[in-house]
Amino acid sequence: MRLLLIRHGQTPANVNGVLDAEVPGPGLTELGQQQADALPRALADRGIERLFVSSMVRTHVTAAPLAAALGLDPVELPGLREIEAGDLQGRRDRTSVQLYISTVHGWSAGDRSGRMPGGESGDEFFARYDDAVRQVLASGVEVAAVFSHGAAIRTWASAVAQNTPDEFGTQRHLENTGIVEVEGSFEDGWRLVDWEGEPVGGEDLVDRTAQDPTGDAF
């Protein structure tokens, strides 16, 4: 199976550098909606057969234009949600952001026992994200669009892809509506096909002034 792991459109938290991983979370900014509206045209030739979203509002809103264009109903999988911020939820100070990033970086480097303060451990994150991806695989389609989140996509994809170093994803940015494409399965292994760090609708949809801790390279 081929998975298009699509990061949601821009939210107010992405603009202001706030750690925001609480369900259901906010919707999109005006730019975020423009990013979402660009998806149907940008992805028209990708052969997408099913859409999946997390339990967070921003993935539902981002997926809506593509869902309407393809005539598909997105399936919600809570396990696709962002890496929990725990006690760091809603904070934007440098110390908190660095602690969030260093914890996630540790998971990518192989230490999944580390725990986000007041939140989930790496083992817990991978268990629920793997379970969500298994549900995507169970749909039986060849190509699925999976709407998820910056830190979650980068951490999971770089860890499971057998053709990249473990920390590959943390060293690369993923803008809102950027796409990480992987193919394979848990049985046969996963391979990174492409890392489209910029918004798939084009560079005009990039906000160069945003402070975006879950999208910037760690």
PESULMO-V31433 format. One record per backbone hydrogen bond with DSSP energy under -1.0 kcal/mol. CO is the residue of the C=O (numbers start at 0). NH is the residue of the N-H. E is the energy in kcal/mol with one decimal. If there is no record, write none. Layout:
# PESULMO-V31433
co=CO nh=NH e=E
co=CO nh=NH e=E
This chain:
# PESULMO-V31433
co=0 nh=183 e=-2.2
co=1 nh=143 e=-2.3
co=2 nh=181 e=-2.1
co=3 nh=145 e=-3.0
co=4 nh=179 e=-2.3
co=5 nh=147 e=-2.5
co=9 nh=28 e=-2.2
co=10 nh=14 e=-1.3
co=11 nh=15 e=-1.9
co=12 nh=17 e=-2.0
co=14 nh=210 e=-1.6
co=18 nh=89 e=-3.7
co=23 nh=56 e=-2.2
co=28 nh=32 e=-2.2
co=29 nh=33 e=-1.8
co=30 nh=34 e=-2.5
co=31 nh=35 e=-2.1
co=32 nh=36 e=-2.6
co=33 nh=37 e=-1.2
co=35 nh=38 e=-1.3
co=37 nh=41 e=-1.9
co=38 nh=42 e=-2.5
co=42 nh=45 e=-1.7
co=49 nh=144 e=-2.5
co=50 nh=74 e=-2.4
co=51 nh=146 e=-3.3
co=52 nh=76 e=-3.2
co=55 nh=58 e=-1.5
co=55 nh=59 e=-1.2
co=56 nh=60 e=-2.4
co=57 nh=61 e=-1.6
co=58 nh=62 e=-2.2
co=59 nh=63 e=-1.3
co=62 nh=66 e=-2.8
co=63 nh=67 e=-2.5
co=64 nh=68 e=-2.1
co=65 nh=69 e=-2.3
co=66 nh=70 e=-1.3
co=66 nh=71 e=-2.0
co=74 nh=52 e=-2.5
co=76 nh=79 e=-2.2
co=77 nh=80 e=-1.8
co=84 nh=87 e=-2.4
co=85 nh=88 e=-1.6
co=87 nh=90 e=-2.1
co=90 nh=18 e=-2.7
co=92 nh=96 e=-2.4
co=93 nh=97 e=-2.7
co=94 nh=98 e=-1.9
co=95 nh=99 e=-2.4
co=96 nh=100 e=-2.6
co=97 nh=101 e=-2.8
co=98 nh=102 e=-1.9
co=99 nh=103 e=-2.1
co=100 nh=104 e=-2.8
co=101 nh=105 e=-1.9
co=102 nh=106 e=-1.6
co=103 nh=107 e=-2.1
co=104 nh=108 e=-1.7
co=105 nh=110 e=-2.4
co=106 nh=109 e=-1.4
co=109 nh=111 e=-1.2
co=111 nh=122 e=-2.3
co=113 nh=121 e=-1.8
co=115 nh=118 e=-3.4
co=116 nh=86 e=-3.3
co=119 nh=115 e=-2.7
co=120 nh=124 e=-2.3
co=121 nh=125 e=-2.7
co=122 nh=126 e=-2.0
co=123 nh=127 e=-2.0
co=124 nh=128 e=-2.4
co=125 nh=129 e=-2.8
co=126 nh=130 e=-1.8
co=127 nh=131 e=-1.7
co=128 nh=132 e=-2.4
co=129 nh=133 e=-2.4
co=130 nh=134 e=-1.6
co=131 nh=135 e=-1.6
co=132 nh=136 e=-2.6
co=133 nh=137 e=-2.0
co=135 nh=138 e=-1.4
co=136 nh=139 e=-1.7
co=141 nh=1 e=-3.0
co=142 nh=48 e=-2.4
co=143 nh=3 e=-2.8
co=144 nh=51 e=-2.4
co=145 nh=5 e=-2.7
co=147 nh=7 e=-1.6
co=148 nh=152 e=-3.1
co=149 nh=153 e=-2.1
co=150 nh=154 e=-2.3
co=151 nh=155 e=-2.5
co=152 nh=156 e=-2.6
co=153 nh=157 e=-1.6
co=154 nh=158 e=-1.3
co=155 nh=159 e=-2.2
co=156 nh=160 e=-2.1
co=164 nh=167 e=-1.8
co=168 nh=171 e=-1.1
co=169 nh=217 e=-3.3
co=174 nh=177 e=-2.5
co=176 nh=199 e=-2.0
co=177 nh=6 e=-2.4
co=178 nh=195 e=-3.3
co=179 nh=4 e=-2.7
co=180 nh=192 e=-3.1
co=180 nh=193 e=-1.6
co=181 nh=2 e=-3.1
co=182 nh=190 e=-2.5
co=184 nh=188 e=-1.6
co=188 nh=184 e=-1.6
co=189 nh=161 e=-3.0
co=190 nh=182 e=-2.1
co=193 nh=180 e=-2.9
co=194 nh=196 e=-1.1
co=195 nh=178 e=-1.9
co=196 nh=174 e=-3.5
co=198 nh=201 e=-2.2
co=201 nh=204 e=-1.9
co=202 nh=205 e=-1.6
co=206 nh=209 e=-1.1
co=210 nh=16 e=-1.1
co=211 nh=214 e=-1.2
co=211 nh=215 e=-2.4
co=214 nh=173 e=-2.8
